[in-house]
Amino acid sequence: MPKANETRGVARPSFVADGMLGDVARWLRIMGYDTLYFGDMDDGRILESSAERVLLTSDEQLYRRALKLGIDAFLVPGGALSEKLRTIVRRYGLSSASSGSRCTSCNGVLVPASRERIKSSKEAPPPLVEEVWACPDCGKLYWKGSHWKGIGKALQELAEPST
């Protein structure tokens, strides 16, 4: 069985996003990438958490500290969220093949939800939804609702070449 950050024997990058990149972390999780995000963690703890991950930061000082420590880091340029994501996708050769496999809230790996879990939830999906996933870490439920079409379009646009 492949490790959580491997797909068919090929290592997939995992990330740590600094406090300024919460939106980026959420979208990397939507794409299925293991992405830690600490909204207000101090730089020392962020660097500790980055030992086996790529540090994504918009803080030039943090970026330079990471490089001095031998941490794989990427200084994410400013701009719109779509441009930040497109830059990261291109830099690391990311795809959305595993989209929908991680919790956007806590980064947990989603599993099929049991009927009992769905029935006991306050956030139950509409009755006609067949596939529902749960985060075993935080309990949040996921299903492909009306918003999924927009997510799919955004992911497709990320994969398209820039003009």
N, C-alpha and C positions, 0 to 999 in steps of 0.2 A: 504494500500500500504506500503511495507517495506521501511524503511529508506535507504538512499544511501549506508550505510555501513552494511546493514543486508541482508541476503538471507534466505528466508523462516523462518523468525523469529530468526535466529541464527546470533548473532553479528559477523561481519567480522572485523578483525583488520584493522586499518588504520595506516599509517606510516608517519614519517618524516625522510628523509635521509640527512645526512650532506654532505658538499661540496665534500668529497672524494668518495661518493657513487652514482654519477649521473647515471652510468651504471646500478646499482642495482635498482635505482628508476625507470628507464625506463622499465626494465623487470618486476618489480612489477606492473606497469601500464599496460603493455601488458597482464599480468595475470588477470587484472581487479581489482587490489587493489588501493584504494584511497591512493596516495603517494605524499606528498609534497616534493619538492626538491628546495633548495636554494643554488645555486652554491657558492656564496661568502658572505653569510649572517654571521654576527657575532654570536658567541656562545649564547649570551644572547637572541637574537631574535629566534634562533633555539630552545632554551629551552622553550620560551614562546609559540611557535607554537606546542610544543610537549605535552601540557597539557592533551589533550584527545587522544593522539596517541602514538604509540610505536616509540621511537627514535632509529634509526639505525645509528650507528657511528663507525668509525674506529679510533677515537680519544679517547685514554684512559682517558685523563683529562676531556673531555666533558662527557664521560660515567659516571665517578665518580661524577661529579657535578649533573648530571641528577638524579642519584640514591639518592644523599643527599636531593634533592628536591622532592623525591617521584615520579619521572617520570619513567614510564616503559621504560627501555632502554635495548638495546642489543649491545654488543661490537662485531662487525662483524670481524671475523678473516681475515687476509690477504690471498692472494692466487688468483687463477684464478676466473674470474667472475662466472663461473659455480659452483665452490665450495662455494663461498659466497652465491649464490642463494640457492643452495641445503641446506646449513646450516640454512638459514632463513625459507625455505619451511618446513623443518623438525621441527624446533623449534616452529613454529606457526601453523603447520598443514594446510598449504596453498594448494589450488588446482588451476587449471587453468580453472575451470568450467565457469568463467565469462570472459575468455580471449577475447580481442577485444572490450571491453566495455568502455575503457578510452583512452583519448588522450595521446599519449606518450610525446607530447611536453609540455602541460600545465595541465594535469590531469583532464580536463573536462570530463563529461559523454557524450559519443557519442549517437547521435540520427540518425534515417534514414534521408538521405539527399534528399531534394526535387529535382525534375528535373531541376527547375530553378537554384538552387544552383549549381548543377553539371555543367550545361551549362555555367554559368557565371565564373566558376573557371578556373584558369590557370593550375591547377594540375588535370584536368579531367581524369578519368580512361579510359582504352580502351573501345571501343564501345560495346563489348560483355559482359562486366561486368554488372551483374544484381543488386547486392546489394552494396550500397555505404552508408557510414555513415559520418556524419559531426560533428565536435566539435562546439557547439554553442558559446563557449568562445573565441576560437582563429580562427575558420573558417577552420581549416585543414580538408581535406577529407581523408577517409580511405576506402580501399576495399581489398579483398583477392586476391592479385596478386601473381606472381610467388614466391615472398619472403615468402608467408604464409606457404608453405610447410616446409621451414627451421625453421620457428618460431614454427610450430607444433611439429617438431622433437625435438627441444630444450626443449620445454615444457614437452614433453613425457619423455625425459631423466631426467628432474628434478624430475619427479614423481617416477622414478625407484629407487630401493634400491641401496645404494652405494656398490661397490665391494672392 
